[in-house]
Amino acid sequence: MRMRRILGLALAAATLAGVSAVGTVGAQAAASPTITREECTAAGGQVTSRPYGGYTCTMPDGSTQSIT
């Protein structure tokens, strides 16, 4: 019984660690796509400035991307 409990805890910890790693990779992938000013205006977007946040491109559909 004790061995089963220890294996269950080990499996739960491994699963939680795997989910954390996937969440981190997903967040980095979502944050990494950037666009240049020229690409923004060519796609019909508008370059906007955020205080202390740099510049972003606002597309006609309402989505935003960071400008490099």
Long-range contacts (C-beta under 8 A, 24 or more apart in sequence): 33-65, 34-65, 34-66, 34-67, 34-68, 35-65, 35-66, 35-67, 35-68, 36-67, 36-68, 37-67, 40-65, 40-67
